[in-house]
Amino acid sequence: MTNPPAPAGPRLWPRVALVAVALFAGGRMIADSGAQAGEPPRPSAADAFDTSVAPGANPSVRSLPPSPPTRIKIKALDVDAPVRGLERDTDNTLEAPPPDDKNLAGWDSAGVTPGSTGTAVLAGHVDTHSGPAVFYGLGSLHKANKVSVTRADGRTAVFGVDAVEVYEKDTFPSEKVYRQAARAELRLITCGGNYTKKNGYSANTVVYAHLIQTL
């Protein structure tokens, strides 16, 4: 299994070879999924970043104080799933979401909370041994689609999609994906690309979004 590169720092490896976040000081990566459900949707070229337009540095809305996420909803994909905080072991390993739960997203409980200033990251399985899972459809999202994250404080952070891109794991742009933003941003990550039984998925699908509303 080839993992995407990351900035220098202590590595944190996933416990299982299913889609799971492995965190570093300044970077993260996604491991292979463990099953094939037919290749997941691939993002369109129209939904990639427009390099001629510089992203805004100022918050579009006032960010929220920290509070853990509890649920994610993506209306365009009919996603409505609980969010589980993923703990780190004493060896700095981040646990993976349960491999048998198709409708669950994971969040690093030591990271930025969705809606707070910075870059929050949610990861989910693309599939399990029983079929497509919570983030199977990420590659079919489009710019301006909305992602809603409910938080433990009862507030909801609503994000607008800025871009959807897929990266081969051996050229994964860790700095681009995980750098801390000056506004409240969100990354949704799962496996993608080609699948083989020998090597698993060849790539990661990444959704970039920023906070557009708080409820």
One Martini backbone bead per residue (centre of mass of N, CA, C, O) as a GRO file, in nm:
protein
  215
    1MET     BB    1   0.095   0.037   0.024
    2THR     BB    2   0.042   0.372  -0.077
    3ASN     BB    3   0.123   0.670   0.073
    4PRO     BB    4   0.093   0.984   0.129
    5PRO     BB    5   0.258   1.248   0.175
    6ALA     BB    6   0.429   1.435   0.442
    7PRO     BB    7   0.515   1.628   0.662
    8ALA     BB    8   0.715   1.670   0.898
    9GLY     BB    9   0.673   1.420   1.151
   10PRO     BB   10   0.482   1.237   1.337
   11ARG     BB   11   0.351   0.936   1.284
   12LEU     BB   12   0.015   0.808   1.198
   13TRP     BB   13  -0.137   0.498   1.203
   14PRO     BB   14  -0.354   0.281   1.102
   15ARG     BB   15  -0.503  -0.006   1.224
   16VAL     BB   16  -0.652  -0.039   0.948
   17ALA     BB   17  -0.719  -0.135   0.597
   18LEU     BB   18  -0.905   0.116   0.600
   19VAL     BB   19  -1.069   0.392   0.594
   20ALA     BB   20  -0.829   0.619   0.740
   21VAL     BB   21  -0.681   0.836   0.952
   22ALA     BB   22  -0.351   0.975   0.925
   23LEU     BB   23  -0.157   1.158   1.145
   24PHE     BB   24   0.014   1.469   1.162
   25ALA     BB   25   0.228   1.732   1.180
   26GLY     BB   26   0.048   1.880   0.917
   27GLY     BB   27  -0.082   1.587   0.839
   28ARG     BB   28  -0.261   1.354   0.619
   29MET     BB   29  -0.405   1.020   0.565
   30ILE     BB   30  -0.528   0.754   0.351
   31ALA     BB   31  -0.636   0.451   0.346
   32ASP     BB   32  -0.740   0.174   0.240
   33SER     BB   33  -0.981  -0.011   0.133
   34GLY     BB   34  -1.152  -0.341   0.179
   35ALA     BB   35  -1.354  -0.295  -0.072
   36GLN     BB   36  -1.575  -0.365  -0.348
   37ALA     BB   37  -1.845  -0.149  -0.520
   38GLY     BB   38  -1.742  -0.023  -0.730
   39GLU     BB   39  -1.646   0.242  -0.868
   40PRO     BB   40  -1.638   0.541  -0.771
   41PRO     BB   41  -1.696   0.846  -0.817
   42ARG     BB   42  -1.576   1.103  -1.027
   43PRO     BB   43  -1.464   1.397  -1.060
   44SER     BB   44  -1.501   1.675  -1.228
   45ALA     BB   45  -1.335   1.922  -1.390
   46ALA     BB   46  -1.542   2.152  -1.301
   47ASP     BB   47  -1.474   2.078  -0.974
   48ALA     BB   48  -1.221   2.202  -0.975
   49PHE     BB   49  -0.994   2.414  -0.933
   50ASP     BB   50  -0.961   2.758  -0.998
   51THR     BB   51  -0.652   2.899  -1.063
   52SER     BB   52  -0.763   3.203  -1.134
   53VAL     BB   53  -0.882   3.180  -0.836
   54ALA     BB   54  -0.851   3.316  -0.536
   55PRO     BB   55  -0.886   3.241  -0.227
   56GLY     BB   56  -1.031   3.346   0.045
   57ALA     BB   57  -0.916   3.468   0.366
   58ASN     BB   58  -1.188   3.554   0.463
   59PRO     BB   59  -1.452   3.520   0.635
   60SER     BB   60  -1.790   3.474   0.553
   61VAL     BB   61  -1.823   3.391   0.852
   62ARG     BB   62  -1.856   3.343   1.170
   63SER     BB   63  -1.701   3.158   1.374
   64LEU     BB   64  -1.689   2.893   1.594
   65PRO     BB   65  -1.661   2.746   1.863
   66PRO     BB   66  -1.561   2.478   2.005
   67SER     BB   67  -1.718   2.162   1.885
   68PRO     BB   68  -1.820   1.864   1.846
   69PRO     BB   69  -1.915   1.644   1.621
   70THR     BB   70  -2.230   1.442   1.540
   71ARG     BB   71  -2.323   1.530   1.236
   72ILE     BB   72  -2.384   1.446   0.883
   73LYS     BB   73  -2.502   1.635   0.592
   74ILE     BB   74  -2.585   1.538   0.239
   75LYS     BB   75  -2.827   1.598   0.027
   76ALA     BB   76  -2.706   1.516  -0.258
   77LEU     BB   77  -2.642   1.205  -0.113
   78ASP     BB   78  -2.816   1.110   0.131
   79VAL     BB   79  -2.661   1.206   0.387
   80ASP     BB   80  -2.700   1.059   0.731
   81ALA     BB   81  -2.455   1.085   0.987
   82PRO     BB   82  -2.263   0.997   1.223
   83VAL     BB   83  -2.006   1.120   1.448
   84ARG     BB   84  -1.679   1.009   1.531
   85GLY     BB   85  -1.441   1.019   1.756
   86LEU     BB   86  -1.089   0.994   1.714
   87GLU     BB   87  -0.847   0.843   1.876
   88ARG     BB   88  -0.532   0.833   2.044
   89ASP     BB   89  -0.267   0.669   2.109
   90THR     BB   90   0.036   0.639   2.272
   91ASP     BB   91   0.163   0.601   1.962
   92ASN     BB   92  -0.011   0.806   1.774
   93THR     BB   93  -0.270   0.645   1.694
   94LEU     BB   94  -0.541   0.634   1.485
   95GLU     BB   95  -0.838   0.535   1.486
   96ALA     BB   96  -1.077   0.357   1.326
   97PRO     BB   97  -1.346   0.309   1.192
   98PRO     BB   98  -1.572   0.091   1.185
   99PRO     BB   99  -1.579  -0.164   0.939
  100ASP     BB  100  -1.914  -0.233   0.982
  101ASP     BB  101  -1.984   0.082   0.932
  102LYS     BB  102  -2.149   0.258   0.674
  103ASN     BB  103  -2.279   0.505   0.877
  104LEU     BB  104  -1.979   0.663   0.929
  105ALA     BB  105  -1.792   0.925   1.068
  106GLY     BB  106  -1.463   1.068   1.112
  107TRP     BB  107  -1.291   1.243   1.388
  108ASP     BB  108  -1.036   1.425   1.511
  109SER     BB  109  -1.027   1.505   1.850
  110ALA     BB  110  -0.744   1.688   1.806
  111GLY     BB  111  -0.882   1.876   1.618
  112VAL     BB  112  -1.067   2.063   1.431
  113THR     BB  113  -1.374   2.200   1.447
  114PRO     BB  114  -1.650   2.232   1.285
  115GLY     BB  115  -1.660   2.598   1.240
  116SER     BB  116  -1.383   2.652   1.305
  117THR     BB  117  -1.092   2.783   1.286
  118GLY     BB  118  -0.981   2.614   1.011
  119THR     BB  119  -0.903   2.261   0.943
  120ALA     BB  120  -1.136   2.024   0.896
  121VAL     BB  121  -1.167   1.656   0.936
  122LEU     BB  122  -1.337   1.407   0.741
  123ALA     BB  123  -1.382   1.051   0.750
  124GLY     BB  124  -1.470   0.774   0.519
  125HIS     BB  125  -1.604   0.520   0.389
  126VAL     BB  126  -1.658   0.387   0.069
  127ASP     BB  127  -1.650   0.088   0.184
  128THR     BB  128  -1.749  -0.244   0.241
  129HIS     BB  129  -1.814  -0.580   0.244
  130SER     BB  130  -2.139  -0.484   0.187
  131GLY     BB  131  -2.067  -0.200   0.051
  132PRO     BB  132  -2.153   0.099   0.031
  133ALA     BB  133  -2.069   0.402   0.189
  134VAL     BB  134  -2.089   0.716   0.316
  135PHE     BB  135  -1.844   0.823   0.088
  136TYR     BB  136  -1.898   0.715  -0.204
  137GLY     BB  137  -2.023   1.005  -0.344
  138LEU     BB  138  -1.813   1.243  -0.342
  139GLY     BB  139  -1.735   1.259  -0.658
  140SER     BB  140  -2.044   1.391  -0.722
  141LEU     BB  141  -1.988   1.653  -0.633
  142HIS     BB  142  -2.046   2.011  -0.627
  143LYS     BB  143  -2.031   2.316  -0.658
  144ALA     BB  144  -2.229   2.448  -0.387
  145ASN     BB  145  -2.269   2.237  -0.227
  146LYS     BB  146  -2.388   2.101   0.084
  147VAL     BB  147  -2.259   2.088   0.429
  148SER     BB  148  -2.372   1.947   0.737
  149VAL     BB  149  -2.274   2.017   1.085
  150THR     BB  150  -2.332   1.882   1.382
  151ARG     BB  151  -2.312   1.980   1.724
  152ALA     BB  152  -2.288   1.956   2.069
  153ASP     BB  153  -2.405   2.269   2.100
  154GLY     BB  154  -2.642   2.272   1.856
  155ARG     BB  155  -2.490   2.357   1.624
  156THR     BB  156  -2.466   2.453   1.269
  157ALA     BB  157  -2.247   2.380   1.002
  158VAL     BB  158  -2.228   2.540   0.684
  159PHE     BB  159  -2.105   2.418   0.372
  160GLY     BB  160  -1.931   2.509   0.079
  161VAL     BB  161  -1.835   2.391  -0.216
  162ASP     BB  162  -1.522   2.439  -0.397
  163ALA     BB  163  -1.407   2.133  -0.436
  164VAL     BB  164  -1.322   1.833  -0.640
  165GLU     BB  165  -1.068   1.583  -0.583
  166VAL     BB  166  -0.817   1.358  -0.723
  167TYR     BB  167  -0.552   1.147  -0.574
  168GLU     BB  168  -0.280   0.999  -0.594
  169LYS     BB  169  -0.097   0.857  -0.340
  170ASP     BB  170   0.198   0.931  -0.466
  171THR     BB  171   0.068   1.258  -0.506
  172PHE     BB  172  -0.020   1.373  -0.243
  173PRO     BB  173  -0.127   1.707  -0.132
  174SER     BB  174  -0.088   1.772   0.183
  175GLU     BB  175  -0.061   2.082   0.207
  176LYS     BB  176  -0.322   2.154   0.056
  177VAL     BB  177  -0.527   1.990   0.231
  178TYR     BB  178  -0.405   2.057   0.554
  179ARG     BB  179  -0.385   2.336   0.576
  180GLN     BB  180  -0.433   2.609   0.765
  181ALA     BB  181  -0.689   2.819   0.786
  182ALA     BB  182  -0.832   3.154   0.825
  183ARG     BB  183  -1.083   2.985   0.809
  184ALA     BB  184  -1.363   2.792   0.790
  185GLU     BB  185  -1.291   2.455   0.713
  186LEU     BB  186  -1.341   2.159   0.494
  187ARG     BB  187  -1.272   1.801   0.488
  188LEU     BB  188  -1.339   1.533   0.265
  189ILE     BB  189  -1.244   1.179   0.295
  190THR     BB  190  -1.156   0.921   0.054
  191CYS     BB  191  -1.157   0.675  -0.147
  192GLY     BB  192  -1.019   0.611  -0.488
  193GLY     BB  193  -1.025   0.520  -0.804
  194ASN     BB  194  -0.863   0.244  -0.848
  195TYR     BB  195  -0.929  -0.116  -0.824
  196THR     BB  196  -0.763  -0.376  -0.634
  197LYS     BB  197  -0.702  -0.654  -0.452
  198LYS     BB  198  -0.398  -0.599  -0.404
  199ASN     BB  199  -0.410  -0.250  -0.362
  200GLY     BB  200  -0.668  -0.125  -0.391
  201TYR     BB  201  -0.689   0.197  -0.379
  202SER     BB  202  -0.517   0.463  -0.565
  203ALA     BB  203  -0.690   0.693  -0.416
  204ASN     BB  204  -0.816   1.025  -0.329
  205THR     BB  205  -1.100   1.191  -0.218
  206VAL     BB  206  -1.156   1.556  -0.217
  207VAL     BB  207  -1.330   1.790  -0.016
  208TYR     BB  208  -1.387   2.137  -0.046
  209ALA     BB  209  -1.475   2.370   0.224
  210HIS     BB  210  -1.683   2.645   0.348
  211LEU     BB  211  -1.816   2.866   0.555
  212ILE     BB  212  -2.172   3.001   0.517
  213GLN     BB  213  -2.322   2.892   0.789
  214THR     BB  214  -2.515   2.940   1.093
  215LEU     BB  215  -2.752   2.763   1.338
   0.00000   0.00000   0.00000
